[in-house]
């Protein structure tokens, strides 16, 4: 059984439903970080499949962003052997979740999809060594690149698979023109931060002013 699947979502709850419906192998805990606060409005009731343990829906009053959402899901389930971080606009092909899970180990990162971090396994031993994601990257982009770079420098094994998931890349931005404009600012700021953190192995820290300046809310 997969211990935990963490899915942040901001909009396009129809794609979130498709994502969850594709989980055709038992999952102990599904954690949905609802950064848009509209699951009940757009999706009515989320499915509670009998094959899964429990689904937790975290209704956020504002957009936490990707890194903070992933970190929250990890902190909520500290006894897990690891975590699958799944984009809400991605979905597993039939019987592929089990195939992916069979190659997930506590001391490794396992990536699949296009881009590769559309679905990622982060083992518990990796988090002990590398730490959490840098929450200064807000609300999205480069938090995964930063984490992978830190992991490589600490000699963490990164496994990569193909033909596991499908992904409607950038559906969050494509569904809202206003977010595209905001992303043009936050993307460049996050790229600059990524370059500045070139020699850093720590997770950095959340910064209120940066959070306000780069807001997609």
N, C-alpha and C positions, 0 to 999 in steps of 0.2 A: 504493500500500500504506500502510495506517495504521501509523505508526511504533511506538506503544506504547499498550496499554490496561492501566490499573492498576485492580485490583478488590480492595478490602479485604473480608474476610468474617469474621463472628464465629460464626454458626450458620446453620441452614437451608441446608445444603450442596446439598440438592436444587434449591433455587432458583439457587444458583451454577452448577450443571451446566446448567440451562436458560439462564442468562445466557450462558455460554460457547458453548453450542450455537447461540445466535442470531447469533454473529459470522460472518456469511455473506459477508464480504468480507475479503481477505487482511490479516493483521496481522503485523508483523515480530516484535514481542515482546508476550506477554501476561504480566503480573506479578500474581500472586495473593498478597496479604498475608493469611495465615491466622492471624488473631488468636485463633481458637478452638482451633487445633491439632488439628482432628479431620477433616481432609480424607480421610485414608486410612480412618478408621473409618466415616465417614458417606457417603463418596462413592467409596470404593475408588480407582479410577484416573481421574484427570481426562482428558478427551479431548484428544488431540494431533492436531488436524485437519491434513491435508497442505497445506491452503491457507495455513496460518500458519507463521511462522518458528519461534519457540521459546517454550515456556511455562515460566515460572519460578515455582515454588511456595515461598514464604518461610514456613516453619513457625516462628511466633513463640512464645516461652515465656510471654508475657503479652500482654494486649490493648494494642497501641500506640495505639489510637484512630484516628479518621478522618484528622485533619490530619497526624499523624506517619506514618501509612501512605502517604498521598499523597506526602508529602515524600520518604519512602524510595524510592518508585518513581521519582520524578523524579531523585533523586540517583544511582540505579542506572543511568540511561540519559541522561547529560548531553549526548550528541551528537544527541538526537532533535530534530526540528523542533517538537515539542509532544507533549502527552499527553492521551489520553481517560481521564477519571476516571469509572468506571462503578460504580453500586451493584450489589451482588451479587443483589439482588432485583428488578432491572430487566432488561429484555430488548428487543432490537431487533426490530421488525416486519420481515418479509421485504424484503430489498433496501434497507432504510433506513440501514444502516450506511454503505454507499457514498454515499448521498444526503447523510448527515450529514458525512462526511469531505470531500466535494467543497466544503463551505463552511467548512473549517477552515484558518485561516491563522496563520502564526507570530506575527503582531502582534495577534491577537484572542483573545477568549474566546467560545466558542460553547456555549450552554446549551440543553438540551431536557429535557422530562419534567415530571412533576408530583410533587413540587416540581422547579423548573427544574434544580437541581444534582444530580438523579438521574443525569444524564449530562452531563458538561462536558468541553469541549476547552480546554486551556490552552496557548497558543502559547509557544514558547521565548523570543521577544522580550518577551512579557508577564512571564515569570518573571525575565528580566534586569532589568526595570524595577520590577516590584511586589515581587519576592522570593518566598519560599516561604510556605506557610500557617502561621498562628500556632499553635504546638503547645501553648500554654497552654490552648486549648480542648480539654477532654478529658472523656470519650472521643468525644463526638459532639455536634453542634448548634452553630451560629453560626460555625464556622470558615469556612464558605462565604460567609455574609453579610459577615463581616469582610473576606474577600479581595475580594469584589465591591465593597464600599465603598471599599477602598483603590485598586482598579483604576479605578473611576469618577473618583476624585479625581486620578488620574494620566492621565486622558483616554484610557484604553484602550477601544477599541471592543468592545462586548458584543453579539454576534449571538444571536438567539433563534429556535428552530425549534419547530414543532408536529408532532404525529403521526409521531414518529420512534421512540419507545420506549413500552413498557408498563412499569408499575411497581406492585409490591405494596408500597405505602408502609408503613413501620414494621414490616415483617415480623420484624425482629430482636427488637424489643420485644414484639410480640404473641406470639411463640413462647416467651417466658420471663417468667413473672410476677415473678420476683426482679429481673430487669433493669428492669422498670417502676418498682419502688420505688426502685432506685438512680438511675434517670434523673430522678425527681422532684427529687432533690438536685442532681445535676450539671447538669441543664437550667437551673435557676434561677441557679446559680453562673456558668454560661457566659453567660447573658443579662446578668448583672451585669457580667461582664468585657467583653462586647460594648459595653455602654453606656459603660464606663470608657475604652474604646479609641476613642471617637468621633472624636478628633482625631489618631489615630496612623496613620502610613503604614508603619511598620516591621512586621516579622513577629513581634515579641515574642520570647519564649524559653520553652523547656521548663522546668518547675519541679517538682522532686521532691516537695515537700510537697503541691502542688496535685494532682499525679498520684496520690499515695496517697489523699488526701482524697476524690477524685472517682471512685475505682476502681469498675469494673464487674466486676472479676476475682473 
